[in-house]
C-alpha cells in the first residue's frame, strides 16, 4: 500500500479507480469542448452565408446540443454527451470565457465613438432604454404569476420586473458592429450613430444589471441593498481614480519596452480579480470584468490591438463556444406550453416595440430620414451575445426558471436575426463625407 493510501486509510484500488474516474471526466470534458467548437464553427459559417452574424450559428449550436434537439432523440444523447459530472467543469470554463469577453466589451467602449454625435446618441440610447425598460416592467405583471418561483425559491415581483426591464433594454454592441461591417454600413451616418448609441446603451445596461444583482443578493434586506450599492460605488470610484492611472503608467512603460506577454497576463489577471471582487461585494462577476476593461488604456491603439487585444480575442474564440453550450443546456423548447407560446409572442413584440420606437422617434425628431431612423431602430434592437450574458447572470442569481430563460433566449435570437434582412442597402443611406469624423474601428 502506498504511503498516501496508508495515511488516508483508503484502499489503493479505490484510490486508483477514483483517479481513473477523474481522468475520464476530464477526457470527456475535453472531447465535449472539441465537439462544441467544431459544431459552432460549422453553423457559424452556415449562418454567415445567410447574411447573419456567426454568433447566431454558435448560439444555435449550443441549443442544438441541449435538451431542445439532441435531448429529444432516443438514448438521452444530450446527457450522454454532457454527463452531470462534466457540466460543472464546463460551467467553470464558460465563466472564465464570460469574464474575458466582458473585459473586451468594456475595453471596446471608446468615447471617440460617442463624441461626433454625443447629444443625439445620448438621446437615442436613453429613449430606447427608457421605453424598453418601461414596457418590460409593464409586461411583468402578465408573466410574473407563472414564473414567480425558481427551484422552490420565491422571487419578489420587484426583482422580476426590474430584471425584465433590464433584459428588454439591451443592445449588443459587438454583434451590432459585426452587422455594420458585413453590410458595409460602418462608415455611414446611421452606422456611426448606432455604434455611439449602443456604446452608451451598454454602460447603462450593465449598471442596471449591477443593481438587479444587488437586489437579489439583498433578498429584501434594504440595509444590505444599500451596503451592496455603497460598496459597488466605492469599487467603481477606486477603479476610475486609482486603477485607471496605475494601468495607464504600466501600459505606457511596458508598451515602450515591448513587454507584451507580461502585460497580457496582468490584464487578464486584473479582469479575473475584478470579477471576484464584485462577486464578493454582492454584484455579478461580469460587472467587475466590464469595469476593468472600461478603465484599461486604449493607447497605443495599433500596438495594443496587435499584441494584447488579438490574443484576448483568440482566447475568447476558443472558450466562448463553451459558454454557448452551457446556455443551450439550460434552454428547453420542449418545456414550453401553449400559454408559453403566447407569452413568447408578447415578449418578442414588447422587446421590438421598445427598441424600434425608442430609437426611431428621437432620430426622426433630430432630422434623420425614415430609412435611416428605421435602420437605427433595427440596429438598436439587436441583442445577441450581450443578452445571453445578462440571461445567464439571471440564471446564476436564481431570477429565471427554465421556461422563462428559454423564451428570453429565443427573443434574443429573433431580434438579432431580423436586423440584417430588414436593413436598407448602403446606397439608400447617407455616407460620411471626408469632413465628418469617421468611426473608430471596432
Protein Blocks (a to p, Z undefined) as FASTA:
>chain_A
ZZklmmnopafklmmmmmmmmmmmmmmmmmmmmmmmmmmmmmmmmmmmnopafklmmmmm
mmmmmmmlmmmpghilmlmmmgfklmmmmmmmmmmmmmmmmmmmmmmpcfklmmmmmmmm
mmmmmmmmmmmmmmmmmmmmmmmmmmmbgghiacdfklmmmmmmmmmmpccfklmmmmmm
mnopmmgmklmmmmmmmmmmmmmmmmmmmmmmmmmmnnopaklmmmmmmmmmmmmmmmmm
mmmmmmmmmmmmmmmnopaklmmmmmmmmmmmmmmmmmmnopafklmmmmmmmmpcfbdf
klmmmmmmmmmmmmmmmmmmmmmmmmmmmpcfklpcfklmmmmmmmmmmmmmmmmmmmmm
mmmmnopafklmmmmmmmmmpnklmlmmmmmmmmmnopacfklmmmmmmmmmmmmmmmmm
mpccfklpccddfkbccdddZZ
